[in-house]
Amino acid sequence: MSDTQRYTEGLRSFEFGDCERVVVVLDPLSKPGRVTDQERLLDVHRMLGVCYFQLKQEDRAREELKALLYLKADYVLDPFLTPPAVVDAFEQERQEVKRKLEAIQRSKEQQKPPPSRLVVRTVTVENVPFWSIFVPFGGAQFANDEPIKGGVIGGLTAGAVALNVAGFWTAQTLCWTLTVKDGGCFFPFDDGSTTTSTANTAYSVSQVVSISALAAAFVIYGYGVVDGWWNWVPQRTIDTVQTETVLDDAAGDPAETQNGQRSRRRDPAQAAGDDDPDALATPPPPKTAPSVP
């Protein structure tokens, strides 16, 4: 008997209510790979499921009903043509399969690695010219991004220059007051009076302060130049901005893209079978079929 004849004979026996004959004829067709037409295979499992219930073989009946759901997750039994007990059992199996799929999905989500992140760091740099090391008042240190050192050197230089100017101006003022004969400011007249002696002392001190302050200013400036040259870099960082972008891993999933086009979405039961193939494989047919008396 060919497979087509078996299917026709089983369908006829099912319509007449001969469940024992249905099991004998259709049981071989329920084996994986035997029937390639899905609609016909659905009919085979449906008729076997109903008949096994009629024959009080509930375990075998539930196996056939599960096979229906694995083949077509949204399959619905006609309540007008199917006994209520079979419909109830079928809906129970549907809920069981649904719970199993949800458990598999939760497991996959828990095992899913965290999303990839693209970190972009933007660094803004500024060129530092070599001539900047000769800028006085700590300019070389500010150019080298050393503001504290630059402030100290600049403050000391400014103080030395200010002291030099103050000493020079004081000495010149005293010189104009005391000089009454030839010889200029460097040889002020001393008439022996106390006032003149005090003024001459102040004049000398002012000159020493002015010259010493000028020398100190040059020393500080020289130190600033040497330090600026020692720490000079051609470029310095003036700003850094870091941004993070969450990558869409699904966009590059080879299971979803193929040859530049979106692939067809797989059935949830089939996708779940990738993780648990034993659980979602088509249940094997009964080893022995009941004989017809």
Steps between C-alpha positions, in 0.01 A plus 500: 500500500645836396509804730221666302285190535575488872396861542178449301417182692572664835286803414211273398533291818510816714178627342332169584634504857725194461782624722679166524529488121614867498788421736612199298490681166628848596760413765780441243427841343570681827870411488732795423565550129229261386249769395637818342174689458443695822121522477473125446742437788286723725197290410688180585597623849152642562323176411748294702461732800121473497506126453749435775267689736211288384710190566587622853871544414532853634880514505523411132220744425688785668811417299304539179348827619845634585613407151220721365628797700861440397396498137267800531500696824169675427316184396138490621278194533144537373285468816200385290693206353724414797394346833516750791750285692740516205456877466571548872810281486619685190467837672689365802783392273496842334551670837778257587682571174450872556654479848792303362562758228484783754748319726738454208464867408574611856804276509627648176450854630688422821790354305505788255820706543471871572466720193818610330596861547696723266715741698613808309753729664552839336820678602555864405866600485676832452837561338760657731754712305862478608530876541254479791783391732642855476177669617569667840284505811444120494368498143704187415349312792146600408565383143619165640177466701670567836287785634618478863866516409427772248318704763788471746766595242283780364434640848870492598602664172237771534607563861867528403422739214277711725774516768753596234283784373425620853871498598602676181233768537594560865868530414428743217281715727773519764756572233306798372466630856865460610704576192601868502847476339656337199536123511143398431273268697768245571701743709247692707622799702557437872511812713543302823154568636289223653228546243740472213667193653165324543398585145829368365449173691149468363630573152761224526251249637255583223769437239593166658134396517438603139803317365438190714133488396598532134751216539238287676253569218753378244578189706130416536445561130795277414364225724161533330658465155705192598201337675273580205747344254546190719125436525403626156277273288391575142133442587290508814152367574241767569179292503389133509145383432397133531171366364352150514258351247315171554535287190206306359635145497192373315582721202802291421356164595567265210183311592297811418693637204607309197647638175400849608132410547294418804438130528162352572411477868499147635212342685534536882480125549779452246713769663452340840602166355848644432562498875303188592473278192400195704212683660351628174566208268198327354397231750582152376210281388390211715718195476204270470159576363193338647366225287153495363293218646 
